[in-house]
Amino acid sequence: MKTKAVRLYGVDDLRLEEFELPPVDADEMLVKIITDSVCMSTYKAVKQGGSHKRVPNDVSTNPVVVGHEFCGEIIEVGKNLTGQYQAGQKFTMQPAMKGTMDAAGYTFKYIGGNMTYAIIPKVYFDQDCVLVYEGDGFFHGALTEPLSCVIGATHANYHTRKGEYVHDMDIKERGNMAVLGGCGPMGFAHIDYILHRDRKPGLLVVTDLKQDNLDYAASTLTVEDAAKNGIKLVYFNPTTSSDPVGEMMALTDGQGYDDVFVFFPVADLVEQADAMLAYDGCLNFFAGPSDTTFSAKLNFYNVHYNYTHVVGTNSGNTDDMKEALEMSAAGKINPALLVSHIGGLDSVAETVINLPKLPGFKKLIYNEISMPLTPINDFEEKGKTDPMFKALAEICSRHNGLWSVEAEKYLLEHALRL
């Protein structure tokens, strides 16, 4: 079986290639990967090459397939897995395994999100990381991995009890919570999750330096919807204030924030978060820096006397993915809110290398097709000369301007094959 894949050979060296897959053994599975969502973590791996913690040192001679937020269809099941899986089922995966930094999209030759056909190795079945997906389309399944990351970050927060050596995991229920730099794709996913899960804060403050991002968030994840779910939601642009910390503290009557999540690796933002913490406040540094020397000041007086503390996560686990799938299937969260661009496998290399410069949210790749990365907002204009984009624009307009299962199905049936 031949496959087409985007492989990493080193720093900024991504190549779209065709090569032969080996036969599937008894403990493996052959799959067709339909779609993958491009992640900033892939950009970081491409910028670091073999020095990245998940990428092998010999990547220049043993390239790996990139992409780790994917969903597809099972083609062939090894004989030892036939009781668990069947050909024709949809699947998604948790790429991060326990006890190792190895992960699909960083480490393996034959499994990654940006390829047409792939082989899932035994180690993923040993850890129950391969999940059957029963949704109508594929892109919801691909987006469960990024959703699992914000779910995992939320579960990783903790609070203490004075005089006891106990950590109460998760955010403080009915507490004060802030998401700093929260209107990028992952911050957006986090807000959606927080508003619609069972355990909620009483106050949620979301900041961003770009007013357009805040306006879009406010029009989509609304203050009114938050209020219906028992949350006071405030969108705040720090650039409009001479004392942003003071203004945000005033929203808590000076008590501070029980949970603060930082979504951009900027020292000033980390220090701002530290200054906002309440007694026993938890600072979650979600943003993964590329700079291995990144650091920021921390108030150790408050660490000692006010029990403030810091956590960080870089992925979710399989249970987090299951929670994402369940909430998505129940309509509690809407992964389509995260998608801003659509492209084919031949657009991956350029997309990944330029990812920080590209506007919008998630870039969704369909591996079977040839298509430049295209903003959904540009479909109507392109539709003036291209019938496919005209149809896609009409479909998206029926879904409030969002990507949808209907749009996905149309694209897969009408787009140029790679």
Secondary structure, 3 states (H helix, E strand, C coil): CEEEEEEEEECCEEEEEEEECCCCCCCCEEEEEEEEEECHHHHHHHHHHHHCCCCCCCCCCCCEECCCCEEEEEEEECHHHCCCCCCCCEEEECCECCCCCCECCCCCCCCCCCECEEEECHHHHHCCCEEEECCCCCHHHHCHHHHHHHHHHHHHCEEEECCEEEEEECCCCCCEEEEECCCCHHHHHHHHHHHHCCCCCCEEEEECCCHHHHHHHHHHCCHHHHHHCCCEEEEECHHHCCCHHHHHHHCCCCCCEEEEEECCCCHHHHHHHHHHEEEEEEEEECCCCCCCCCCCCCCHHHHHHCCCEEECCCCCCHHHHHHHHHHHHCCCCCHHHHEEEEEEHHHHHHHHHCHHHCCCCEEEEECCECCCCEEHHHHHHHCCCCHHHHHHHHHHHHCCCCCCHHHHHHHHHHCCEC
